[in-house]
Amino acid sequence: MSSVDGFVDKTIDIIRHDDKIEFRERGNDERRTTIVVGQTIRWENKDARPHRLVSAVEIDGRPLFDTGVIRPGEHSDVLIDIDLYSKAGGKPANVISITYHSTDAADSRGELQVLSAARRGRSPGRW
């Protein structure tokens, strides 16, 4: 998957720590990465082995996203657009969590917290 015009909003490194695969957002100590619909995530493989990341959520038996195989030193970009957000159960002005894992490491688990824009309509204070 590729990003729009090569622009990346957040980068998550795929690393091996104590012989387990971990996902760490650069500049963030949290295990969860927070993004807004419309942003692009880059997963960069810092491990010595290739990895393929897929979402836990499936639609018609297929993962919501699939990075394809990411070889050591390479990366894959995924745009979290409104279509993907909606398929994951997202609604306007809401937050959802999308978990993912490496297909070769059953105990690996990452999480994206995805925020959508507020819905159009009433102005605050006008109920």
C-alpha positions as CSV (number, residue, x, y, z in Angstrom):
1,M,0.0,0.0,0.0
2,S,1.2,3.5,-0.6
3,S,0.6,6.9,0.8
4,V,-0.8,9.9,-1.0
5,D,2.1,11.9,-2.5
6,G,4.5,10.2,-0.1
7,F,3.3,12.1,2.9
8,V,3.4,10.1,6.2
9,D,1.7,11.3,9.4
10,K,3.1,8.7,11.9
11,T,5.8,6.1,11.7
12,I,5.6,2.9,13.7
13,D,8.8,0.8,14.0
14,I,8.6,-3.0,14.0
15,I,11.2,-4.2,16.4
16,R,12.3,-7.4,18.2
17,H,12.6,-7.0,22.0
18,D,13.2,-10.0,24.3
19,D,12.6,-12.2,21.2
20,K,9.1,-10.8,20.8
21,I,7.8,-8.5,18.0
22,E,6.7,-5.1,19.2
23,F,5.3,-2.0,17.5
24,R,6.5,1.4,18.7
25,E,5.5,4.8,17.4
26,R,8.4,7.1,17.0
27,G,8.4,9.8,19.7
28,N,5.7,8.1,21.7
29,D,6.0,5.8,24.7
30,E,2.4,4.6,24.5
31,R,1.7,1.1,23.0
32,R,-1.3,2.6,21.2
33,T,-1.0,5.0,18.2
34,T,-3.6,7.7,18.0
35,I,-4.5,9.0,14.5
36,V,-7.3,11.0,12.8
37,V,-9.2,9.7,9.8
38,G,-7.3,10.7,6.6
39,Q,-3.8,10.2,8.1
40,T,-1.2,7.8,6.8
41,I,0.6,5.3,9.0
42,R,4.1,4.0,8.0
43,W,5.3,0.7,9.4
44,E,9.0,0.4,9.1
45,N,10.7,-2.9,9.7
46,K,13.7,-2.6,12.1
47,D,13.8,-6.4,12.6
48,A,16.1,-8.8,10.8
49,R,13.1,-10.8,9.6
50,P,10.3,-9.9,7.2
51,H,6.8,-9.2,8.6
52,R,3.3,-8.9,7.2
53,L,0.9,-6.9,9.3
54,V,-2.9,-7.4,9.2
55,S,-5.8,-6.0,11.1
56,A,-7.8,-8.2,13.5
57,V,-11.0,-6.9,11.9
58,E,-12.0,-8.8,8.8
59,I,-14.6,-8.0,6.1
60,D,-15.8,-10.9,4.0
61,G,-12.9,-13.0,5.4
62,R,-10.2,-10.5,4.5
63,P,-8.3,-8.2,6.8
64,L,-9.4,-4.5,6.9
65,F,-5.8,-3.7,6.0
66,D,-2.8,-5.8,5.0
67,T,0.7,-4.3,4.6
68,G,2.0,-7.1,2.5
69,V,5.4,-8.4,3.4
70,I,7.7,-5.7,4.8
71,R,11.3,-6.8,4.4
72,P,14.1,-5.7,6.9
73,G,14.9,-2.1,6.3
74,E,11.8,-1.5,4.2
75,H,8.4,0.1,5.0
76,S,4.7,0.0,4.1
77,D,2.3,2.9,4.2
78,V,-1.5,2.6,4.9
79,L,-3.9,5.5,4.5
80,I,-6.6,5.3,7.2
81,D,-9.4,6.8,5.1
82,I,-13.2,7.2,5.9
83,D,-14.0,4.0,4.0
84,L,-11.7,1.9,6.2
85,Y,-12.9,3.7,9.3
86,S,-16.5,3.0,8.5
87,K,-15.9,-0.6,7.7
88,A,-14.2,-1.0,11.1
89,G,-17.5,0.3,12.7
90,G,-16.6,3.9,13.0
91,K,-19.3,6.6,13.2
92,P,-19.0,10.4,12.8
93,A,-17.6,12.2,15.9
94,N,-16.4,8.9,17.4
95,V,-13.3,6.9,18.3
96,I,-12.6,3.3,17.5
97,S,-9.7,0.9,18.1
98,I,-8.3,-1.2,15.4
99,T,-5.9,-4.0,16.6
100,Y,-3.4,-5.6,14.3
101,H,-0.6,-8.2,14.4
102,S,2.2,-9.7,12.5
103,T,1.1,-12.9,10.7
104,D,4.3,-14.7,11.7
105,A,4.1,-13.8,15.4
106,A,0.9,-14.8,17.2
107,D,1.8,-12.9,20.4
108,S,2.5,-9.6,18.6
109,R,-0.3,-7.0,18.9
110,G,-0.5,-3.3,18.0
111,E,-3.4,-0.9,18.3
112,L,-4.5,2.1,16.4
113,Q,-6.9,4.5,18.1
114,V,-8.7,6.3,15.2
115,L,-10.6,9.6,15.7
116,S,-13.1,10.9,13.2
117,A,-14.1,14.5,12.6
118,A,-17.1,15.9,14.3
119,R,-20.4,15.5,12.4
120,R,-21.9,18.5,10.6
121,G,-25.1,19.9,11.9
122,R,-26.0,21.7,15.1
123,S,-23.6,24.2,16.5
124,P,-22.4,23.7,20.1
125,G,-25.0,25.2,22.5
126,R,-27.9,24.9,20.1
127,W,-29.9,21.8,21.1
